[in-house]
């Protein structure tokens, strides 16, 4: 037997089903708490900007809800500043792409909702200050 075969373990005793079952139960799979994903998801959403307003969509108040399942799947409800917004088709895709890049996130579903309608009161104080509204 050559050195490579010996190194790879060829020719050594076969593993029994009991050995394999024991190895399978010894493996520890660490599962991330869904709430641990919330801050990285929000950070990713803060990287998405409304093309018409130089503020990220999270601080602009366009994100209404972020639901995170035990599996890591994420559901986002978002709105736009106006129903006739020219980026209505693009924005949910941008949100889905941003959230999908977060490590630990599974499937991402984004729904565009209109109720309640967006208003300036949805904006964070930082966004209002940046736009000179405070």
Backbone bond lengths (Angstrom), bond angles and torsions (degrees), N, CA, C in turn:
res aa  C-N    CA-C-N  psi(-1)  N-CA   C-N-CA  omega(-1)  CA-C   N-CA-C  phi
1 X - - - 1.453 - - 1.529 107.40 -
2 X 1.328 116.42 135.15 1.460 118.61 179.85 1.530 111.05 -79.50
3 X 1.334 114.77 169.90 1.473 120.05 -175.58 1.524 112.62 -62.73
4 X 1.325 117.30 -39.18 1.460 120.58 -178.93 1.531 110.95 -63.72
5 X 1.317 116.94 -43.27 1.464 120.68 178.92 1.525 110.32 -64.10
6 X 1.336 115.88 -41.97 1.461 120.03 179.68 1.533 109.62 -64.63
7 X 1.341 117.72 -41.37 1.465 122.96 -180.00 1.532 110.53 -62.99
8 X 1.341 115.98 -39.39 1.463 120.61 -178.51 1.521 112.55 -77.35
9 X 1.326 116.53 -9.36 1.451 119.86 176.08 1.507 114.86 91.51
10 X 1.324 117.79 11.84 1.459 119.75 177.83 1.521 109.47 -65.42
11 X 1.314 115.43 141.79 1.447 120.61 176.58 1.511 113.48 86.19
12 X 1.321 118.16 -4.96 1.453 119.33 177.46 1.520 108.17 -81.20
13 X 1.303 117.18 169.49 1.463 120.58 -175.14 1.531 110.91 -57.95
14 X 1.305 114.29 148.58 1.465 121.49 178.53 1.526 108.97 -72.16
15 X 1.318 116.16 148.00 1.467 120.77 176.55 1.514 109.44 -84.93
16 X 1.314 116.54 134.10 1.463 120.64 177.78 1.523 109.22 -81.01
17 X 1.335 115.89 166.49 1.462 120.30 177.77 1.516 110.48 -63.26
18 X 1.345 117.70 -33.08 1.464 120.96 178.56 1.519 110.90 -65.16
19 X 1.371 116.23 -40.10 1.463 120.04 178.06 1.529 110.27 -63.14
20 X 1.333 116.15 -42.44 1.465 120.12 -177.82 1.527 110.34 -68.73
21 X 1.330 118.03 -39.52 1.464 121.15 178.32 1.516 109.99 -64.76
22 X 1.320 116.64 -39.21 1.459 121.16 178.60 1.527 110.62 -64.06
23 X 1.334 116.44 -42.68 1.465 120.54 179.27 1.521 110.46 -64.76
24 X 1.328 116.81 -38.10 1.466 120.33 -179.31 1.519 111.30 -66.68
25 X 1.329 117.97 -35.81 1.459 119.70 -179.48 1.514 111.79 -79.87
26 X 1.335 117.21 -18.89 1.456 120.64 178.53 1.521 111.98 -77.93
27 X 1.328 117.37 -21.05 1.463 120.57 -177.77 1.522 109.34 -69.65
28 X 1.312 115.82 133.55 1.459 121.18 179.10 1.520 107.74 -109.91
29 X 1.309 115.21 122.42 1.456 120.50 177.75 1.515 107.27 -104.18
30 X 1.309 115.30 119.18 1.462 119.56 179.48 1.514 108.74 -87.30
31 X 1.298 117.13 124.00 1.453 122.76 -179.92 1.522 108.31 -105.64
32 X 1.312 115.93 130.27 1.458 120.92 -178.80 1.524 109.45 -80.16
33 X 1.309 116.03 136.43 1.456 121.43 174.53 1.531 107.44 -65.79
34 X 1.328 117.85 130.65 1.466 119.57 -178.04 1.528 113.56 -54.24
35 X 1.324 117.27 -33.86 1.465 118.92 -179.02 1.529 112.44 -68.45
36 X 1.338 117.02 -20.09 1.465 119.81 175.91 1.524 110.98 -69.20
37 X 1.328 116.72 -19.63 1.463 121.18 178.49 1.523 112.21 -82.64
38 X 1.331 117.72 -18.38 1.462 120.80 -173.43 1.535 112.50 -57.80
39 X 1.311 118.01 -50.60 1.479 120.00 -177.66 1.534 112.56 -65.20
40 X 1.351 119.47 -43.94 1.470 117.74 175.19 1.528 112.99 -62.49
41 X 1.319 117.30 -34.12 1.465 119.98 177.56 1.525 109.95 -66.87
42 X 1.324 117.29 -43.95 1.464 120.60 178.15 1.531 110.12 -62.29
43 X 1.327 116.88 -40.84 1.471 120.12 177.55 1.529 110.44 -60.73
44 X 1.325 116.88 -40.44 1.467 120.22 178.16 1.525 110.84 -65.71
45 X 1.331 116.68 -39.75 1.465 120.08 178.96 1.525 111.55 -66.52
46 X 1.313 116.38 -29.46 1.473 119.33 177.85 1.531 112.25 -72.35
47 X 1.321 116.81 -8.70 1.468 120.94 175.32 1.529 111.69 -87.77
48 X 1.333 116.90 -9.64 1.466 121.47 -180.00 1.523 107.97 -96.72
49 X 1.325 115.80 125.09 1.465 120.37 -177.82 1.517 110.96 -116.12
50 X 1.316 114.87 144.11 1.453 121.33 171.92 1.527 106.13 -69.61
51 X 1.336 118.34 124.97 1.467 119.90 -177.53 1.528 114.38 -62.49
52 X 1.338 116.87 -22.87 1.458 119.77 -177.95 1.516 113.17 -91.03
53 X 1.329 116.38 -22.45 1.464 121.32 -178.01 1.528 106.96 -126.42
54 X 1.300 118.84 127.80 1.472 120.86 -174.52 1.542 114.07 -77.23
55 X 1.325 116.27 45.34 1.464 122.12 -179.27 1.525 107.04 -129.20
56 X 1.332 116.52 145.08 1.459 118.55 177.80 1.535 109.84 -69.00
57 X 1.326 115.32 154.91 1.465 120.05 -172.81 1.521 113.33 -68.58
58 X 1.340 117.40 -25.51 1.462 118.98 179.62 1.527 110.33 -70.67
59 X 1.337 116.82 -49.62 1.468 120.41 179.61 1.525 112.13 -71.24
60 X 1.316 115.86 -22.66 1.459 120.19 176.32 1.533 110.54 -72.71
61 X 1.325 116.41 -15.40 1.462 120.80 177.36 1.515 113.58 86.88
62 X 1.325 117.20 22.07 1.459 120.45 -179.13 1.526 112.83 -83.92
63 X 1.325 117.35 -15.50 1.462 121.06 179.23 1.522 107.90 -94.61
64 X 1.329 116.40 115.82 1.460 121.55 -178.24 1.524 113.01 -91.92
65 X 1.342 116.72 -35.10 1.459 118.63 -174.74 1.521 109.71 -154.88
66 X 1.344 115.32 140.54 1.460 122.47 173.62 1.522 106.28 -127.92
67 X 1.331 117.05 110.98 1.463 122.26 176.48 1.517 108.04 -105.35
68 X 1.331 116.26 129.41 1.457 121.59 -179.19 1.524 108.47 -119.87
69 X 1.323 116.87 119.55 1.462 122.19 -179.99 1.526 110.12 -82.13
70 X 1.331 116.56 163.19 1.461 121.88 177.08 1.521 111.22 -57.38
71 X 1.326 117.09 -31.06 1.465 121.77 -178.85 1.525 112.55 -75.25
72 X 1.331 117.23 -11.18 1.460 120.79 -176.75 1.516 112.69 96.98
73 X 1.343 116.82 -4.15 1.463 119.51 175.97 1.526 108.71 -68.43
74 X 1.316 115.75 145.10 1.465 121.24 -175.14 1.520 110.22 -126.54
75 X 1.324 115.45 135.89 1.462 121.85 174.03 1.531 107.17 -118.90
76 X 1.329 115.92 128.69 1.467 121.56 -179.55 1.517 108.44 -121.05
77 X 1.342 115.52 130.06 1.457 121.36 168.81 1.515 106.53 -103.02
78 X 1.308 115.24 128.07 1.468 119.33 -179.87 1.521 108.85 -137.91
79 X 1.312 114.40 165.86 1.453 120.62 176.11 1.518 108.23 -133.54
80 X 1.284 116.11 -177.07 1.463 122.52 175.16 1.523 107.57 -126.30
81 X 1.315 116.34 165.94 1.461 119.53 -178.42 1.525 111.86 -65.97
82 X 1.343 116.26 -26.06 1.464 120.64 178.54 1.528 108.89 -155.03
83 X 1.343 117.84 145.52 1.468 119.64 179.84 1.529 113.69 -59.48
84 X 1.320 117.38 -28.91 1.462 120.75 -179.16 1.528 112.50 -89.83
85 X 1.322 117.04 17.07 1.466 121.67 -179.19 1.531 109.76 -57.41
86 X 1.328 117.67 129.83 1.466 120.29 -177.19 1.540 114.44 -64.89
87 X 1.325 118.36 -16.96 1.463 120.43 -179.76 1.532 112.15 -101.90
88 X 1.328 116.78 18.93 1.464 120.82 -176.74 1.527 112.18 -56.48
89 X 1.301 118.25 -36.01 1.459 121.06 179.32 1.515 113.46 -78.23
90 X 1.315 116.91 -30.39 1.471 122.06 -176.55 1.517 113.73 -84.99
91 X 1.299 117.80 -38.08 1.466 121.68 -170.18 1.530 113.36 -59.73
92 X 1.333 120.87 -46.31 1.469 118.51 177.83 1.535 112.81 -61.67
93 X 1.317 117.11 -33.87 1.464 120.87 177.29 1.532 110.22 -67.40
94 X 1.317 116.73 -40.15 1.466 120.61 177.88 1.528 110.47 -63.65
95 X 1.331 116.72 -40.16 1.469 121.78 178.43 1.520 109.85 -65.25
96 X 1.313 116.94 -46.69 1.473 120.97 179.92 1.522 110.81 -59.85
97 X 1.317 117.57 -44.19 1.464 121.14 179.51 1.522 111.65 -62.98
98 X 1.317 117.03 -42.83 1.468 121.07 -178.81 1.522 111.09 -64.48
99 X 1.323 117.46 -46.47 1.467 121.60 -178.75 1.528 110.12 -67.85
100 X 1.328 117.43 -37.61 1.470 121.55 -179.43 1.520 112.50 -61.66
101 X 1.317 117.49 -27.18 1.470 121.16 -178.84 1.526 113.38 -77.15
102 X 1.319 118.14 -10.17 1.465 121.44 -179.66 1.528 108.84 -74.61
103 X 1.317 116.55 127.79 1.464 121.17 -179.56 1.526 110.12 -63.44
104 X 1.331 115.62 131.14 1.450 121.15 179.84 1.516 113.88 99.36
105 X 1.326 117.00 -10.64 1.460 121.43 179.71 1.526 108.72 -85.05
106 X 1.346 115.46 136.60 1.462 121.23 176.85 1.518 110.03 -92.78
107 X 1.316 115.03 -125.55 1.465 121.10 178.52 1.530 109.30 -71.61
108 X 1.331 115.74 144.09 1.469 121.02 179.15 1.521 108.43 -121.74
109 X 1.331 115.01 130.69 1.451 122.23 178.13 1.527 107.20 -123.97
110 X 1.330 116.66 128.82 1.466 121.18 -179.79 1.518 108.79 -121.15
111 X 1.323 115.99 125.28 1.468 121.38 175.69 1.514 109.11 -111.39
112 X 1.316 114.71 133.82 1.458 121.86 175.50 1.523 106.89 -92.27
113 X 1.330 116.72 117.93 1.467 121.75 -177.23 1.527 109.79 -118.93
114 X 1.313 115.60 155.91 1.470 120.34 -178.28 1.518 112.54 -120.91
115 X 1.317 116.49 0.52 1.457 119.85 -179.01 1.515 108.99 -124.00
116 X 1.295 120.64 119.11 1.463 126.13 1.80 1.526 111.13 -77.98
117 X 1.312 116.51 154.95 1.462 119.33 177.75 1.532 110.75 -63.79
118 X 1.316 115.56 146.61 1.463 120.22 178.61 1.524 109.55 -68.49
119 X 1.330 115.52 144.77 1.465 120.82 172.53 1.528 107.91 -144.20
120 X 1.297 116.34 168.08 1.470 120.88 -179.33 1.518 111.75 -62.06
121 X 1.312 118.00 -21.15 1.467 120.43 179.24 1.533 111.67 -68.69
122 X 1.331 117.68 -15.84 1.466 121.80 176.78 1.531 111.86 -74.46
123 X 1.307 117.45 -19.34 1.462 121.71 -174.70 1.524 111.66 -72.34
124 X 1.324 115.46 148.09 1.465 120.11 174.86 1.529 108.65 -71.83
125 X 1.322 116.38 161.83 1.468 120.30 177.77 1.524 110.59 -60.60
126 X 1.334 116.92 -36.97 1.476 120.74 179.23 1.532 110.70 -61.49
127 X 1.345 116.18 -41.90 1.468 120.05 179.71 1.520 110.42 -66.98
128 X 1.328 116.93 -42.58 1.466 119.71 178.28 1.516 111.39 -61.60
129 X 1.327 115.56 -42.39 1.468 120.44 178.79 1.517 110.46 -62.80
130 X 1.333 117.00 -43.52 1.462 121.54 -179.40 1.520 111.75 -62.69
131 X 1.330 116.58 -32.57 1.468 120.06 179.62 1.524 112.89 -91.86
132 X 1.339 116.36 3.46 1.461 120.17 178.39 1.514 113.15 74.77
133 X 1.327 117.54 26.23 1.462 120.81 179.72 1.512 113.11 -96.15
134 X 1.318 117.89 -3.01 1.470 122.64 177.75 1.498 111.04 -113.85
